[in-house]
Amino acid sequence: MAACYEEAGWQPFILRYSVGEKFAPLFEKPMKQLAWAMVHVRETFPDMFVAVCGFSAGGNVCACLGVHWNDAEVFTDTALHSKIRPDGMILAYPAVDTKLIDSKDFKRLLAGDDMEKYRYFSAVEYINGKTPPAFLWHTVEDEMVPVLGSLKFTQRLIESRVPVELHLFPYGIHGLSIATPEVDDPQKDRLSDIHVATWMNESIEWLSGMSEKFYSGDF
């Protein structure tokens, strides 16, 4: 995926954040690690348009940063808030509405038994006018992360007058990635789909449009 953006002329950065039993419950750890990466990139390239991109649970991390970037209880150095905030979000079949995720393991790994904290990671509930513009895509057949979360996220962005682009594809299971033969996983029935694969070019066009507005000051 990063190679696709690089080929299109973008500079990708890959974040390896904490996941799994070793770090459970994760709480804000992945979001803070993404915030650290944002600050590092911004301090290195201060004038760059910087968007985040995440898939599934990674989409949850990106979306949560997009809605909680100015939470002073989590990010106590308020002087860094403007550096933490992404300029845009690319969210692929993202877990943005935790109420829809029917997985005890996901809940346990993310927040343990703390249901109040678990609700904090339902990014859809915290959208406001300061949330960054977003590009989302999802397959309607996705049973692991229901498409209704992306629909609700889009609706909330529209209501908050935040620019958003949503692409829905009728077929395809969860986790299709870029949906090209290079990422085929027959054992999990994840097969390439030329229609779903169009999301990559669409997201590149969206990035170009958003960056133009960013650099022109019309953002």
C-alpha positions as CSV (number, residue, x, y, z in Angstrom):
1,M,0.0,0.0,0.0
2,A,2.8,2.4,0.9
3,A,4.5,1.6,-2.4
4,C,1.4,2.6,-4.3
5,Y,1.4,6.1,-2.7
6,E,5.1,6.4,-3.3
7,E,4.7,5.5,-7.0
8,A,2.1,8.3,-7.2
9,G,4.6,10.8,-5.8
10,W,3.7,10.8,-2.2
11,Q,6.1,10.3,0.7
12,P,4.8,7.5,2.9
13,F,5.8,6.9,6.5
14,I,5.1,3.6,8.2
15,L,4.3,3.4,11.9
16,R,4.7,0.1,13.8
17,Y,2.5,0.7,16.8
18,S,1.8,-1.6,19.8
19,V,-0.6,-4.4,19.2
20,G,-1.5,-7.8,20.8
21,E,-1.6,-9.5,24.1
22,K,1.8,-8.2,25.2
23,F,0.4,-4.7,25.5
24,A,-3.2,-5.4,26.5
25,P,-5.1,-3.4,27.4
26,L,-3.9,-0.9,24.8
27,F,-6.0,2.1,25.9
28,E,-4.5,5.2,24.3
29,K,-1.0,3.7,23.6
30,P,-1.4,3.3,19.8
31,M,-3.1,6.7,19.4
32,K,-0.2,8.3,21.4
33,Q,2.3,6.5,19.2
34,L,0.6,7.9,16.1
35,A,0.6,11.3,17.7
36,W,4.3,11.1,18.3
37,A,4.8,10.1,14.6
38,M,2.8,13.1,13.5
39,V,4.8,15.5,15.6
40,H,8.1,13.9,14.3
41,V,7.0,14.3,10.7
42,R,5.7,17.8,11.2
43,E,8.9,18.9,12.9
44,T,11.0,17.4,10.1
45,F,8.7,18.7,7.3
46,P,6.9,21.7,8.7
47,D,5.1,22.7,5.5
48,M,4.0,19.2,4.4
49,F,0.3,18.2,4.0
50,V,0.2,15.1,6.3
51,A,-2.6,12.6,6.1
52,V,-3.0,9.4,8.1
53,C,-4.1,6.0,6.6
54,G,-5.3,3.0,8.5
55,F,-7.1,-0.3,7.9
56,S,-9.6,-1.9,10.2
57,A,-8.2,-1.5,13.8
58,G,-5.6,0.8,12.3
59,G,-8.4,2.8,10.9
60,N,-9.7,3.0,14.5
61,V,-6.3,4.4,15.6
62,C,-6.3,7.0,12.8
63,A,-9.9,8.0,13.4
64,C,-9.4,8.3,17.1
65,L,-6.5,10.7,16.6
66,G,-8.7,12.6,14.2
67,V,-11.3,13.3,16.8
68,H,-9.2,13.3,20.0
69,W,-6.1,15.3,18.8
70,N,-7.0,18.2,21.1
71,D,-7.9,16.1,24.2
72,A,-5.8,17.9,26.8
73,E,-6.2,15.0,29.3
74,V,-4.5,12.6,26.8
75,F,-2.2,15.1,25.1
76,T,-1.3,17.4,28.0
77,D,1.2,19.5,26.0
78,T,-1.4,21.7,24.3
79,A,1.3,23.5,22.3
80,L,1.6,20.3,20.3
81,H,-2.1,19.9,19.4
82,S,-1.7,21.6,16.0
83,K,1.1,19.2,15.1
84,I,-0.8,16.2,16.3
85,R,-3.9,16.9,14.2
86,P,-3.8,15.1,10.8
87,D,-4.6,17.2,7.7
88,G,-6.6,14.3,6.4
89,M,-7.6,10.7,7.1
90,I,-7.8,7.7,4.8
91,L,-9.9,5.0,6.5
92,A,-10.2,1.6,5.0
93,Y,-13.0,-0.6,6.5
94,P,-12.3,1.2,9.8
95,A,-13.6,0.2,13.2
96,V,-15.0,3.6,13.9
97,D,-18.1,2.6,15.9
98,T,-17.1,0.2,18.6
99,K,-20.7,-0.6,19.5
100,L,-20.9,-2.5,16.2
101,I,-17.9,-4.7,16.8
102,D,-19.0,-8.0,18.1
103,S,-15.6,-9.3,19.2
104,K,-14.8,-9.9,22.9
105,D,-11.1,-10.1,22.0
106,F,-11.2,-6.7,20.4
107,K,-12.8,-5.1,23.4
108,R,-10.5,-6.9,25.8
109,L,-7.3,-6.0,23.9
110,L,-8.4,-2.4,23.5
111,A,-9.8,-1.5,26.9
112,G,-9.9,-4.6,29.1
113,D,-13.0,-4.4,31.3
114,D,-13.2,-0.6,31.2
115,M,-16.4,0.0,29.1
116,E,-16.2,3.7,29.6
117,K,-12.8,3.7,28.1
118,Y,-14.0,1.4,25.3
119,R,-16.6,3.9,24.4
120,Y,-13.9,6.6,24.1
121,F,-12.5,4.7,21.1
122,S,-15.9,4.9,19.3
123,A,-14.6,7.8,17.1
124,V,-17.9,8.3,15.5
125,E,-19.3,9.8,18.7
126,Y,-16.7,12.5,18.9
127,I,-16.8,14.1,15.5
128,N,-17.1,17.9,15.3
129,G,-16.2,20.7,13.1
130,K,-12.5,20.4,13.9
131,T,-12.3,16.8,12.7
132,P,-10.0,16.5,9.7
133,P,-11.4,15.7,6.2
134,A,-11.8,12.0,5.5
135,F,-11.8,9.4,2.7
136,L,-13.4,6.1,3.6
137,W,-14.1,2.9,1.8
138,H,-15.8,-0.3,2.9
139,T,-17.4,-3.4,1.4
140,V,-21.1,-3.9,2.2
141,E,-20.5,-7.7,2.8
142,D,-18.0,-7.0,5.6
143,E,-19.2,-9.0,8.6
144,M,-16.2,-8.4,10.9
145,V,-16.5,-4.6,10.9
146,P,-20.0,-3.6,9.7
147,V,-20.3,-1.0,7.0
148,L,-22.8,0.8,9.1
149,G,-20.0,2.3,11.1
150,S,-18.5,4.0,8.0
151,L,-22.0,5.2,7.0
152,K,-22.6,6.7,10.4
153,F,-19.1,8.3,10.4
154,T,-19.8,9.9,7.0
155,Q,-23.1,11.2,8.2
156,R,-21.6,12.8,11.3
157,L,-18.9,14.4,9.2
158,I,-21.5,15.8,6.8
159,E,-23.5,17.1,9.8
160,S,-20.3,18.8,11.1
161,R,-19.6,20.3,7.6
162,V,-16.3,18.4,7.3
163,P,-15.3,17.3,3.8
164,V,-15.8,13.6,3.3
165,E,-15.6,11.1,0.5
166,L,-17.1,7.6,0.9
167,H,-16.8,4.6,-1.5
168,L,-18.9,1.5,-0.9
169,F,-18.4,-1.8,-2.8
170,P,-21.2,-4.4,-2.8
171,Y,-19.0,-7.5,-2.5
172,G,-15.9,-8.5,-0.6
173,I,-15.0,-9.8,2.8
174,H,-13.1,-7.9,5.5
175,G,-9.4,-7.2,5.0
176,L,-9.0,-6.9,1.2
177,S,-6.2,-4.3,1.5
178,I,-5.4,-3.0,-1.9
179,A,-7.4,-5.8,-3.5
180,T,-4.8,-6.7,-6.1
181,P,-3.3,-10.1,-6.9
182,E,-0.1,-9.2,-4.8
183,V,-2.1,-9.4,-1.6
184,D,-4.3,-12.4,-2.4
185,D,-4.8,-14.7,0.6
186,P,-6.8,-17.7,-0.7
187,Q,-6.8,-19.5,2.7
188,K,-8.9,-16.6,4.1
189,D,-10.9,-16.1,0.9
190,R,-9.4,-12.7,0.4
191,L,-9.1,-12.5,-3.4
192,S,-8.2,-9.6,-5.7
193,D,-11.1,-7.6,-7.1
194,I,-10.5,-5.1,-9.9
195,H,-13.5,-3.1,-8.8
196,V,-12.6,-2.8,-5.2
197,A,-9.0,-2.1,-6.2
198,T,-10.1,1.2,-7.7
199,W,-10.2,2.7,-4.2
200,M,-6.4,3.3,-4.3
201,N,-6.5,5.6,-7.3
202,E,-9.6,7.3,-5.9
203,S,-7.7,8.0,-2.6
204,I,-4.7,9.3,-4.5
205,E,-7.0,11.8,-6.4
206,W,-8.6,12.7,-3.1
207,L,-5.2,13.4,-1.6
208,S,-4.3,15.6,-4.5
209,G,-7.5,17.6,-4.2
210,M,-7.1,18.0,-0.4
211,S,-3.5,19.0,-0.6
212,E,-4.3,21.6,-3.3
213,K,-6.8,23.2,-0.9
214,F,-4.3,23.0,1.9
215,Y,-1.5,24.8,0.1
216,S,-3.9,27.4,-1.3
217,G,-5.2,28.2,2.1
218,D,-8.7,27.1,1.1
219,F,-9.0,24.4,3.7
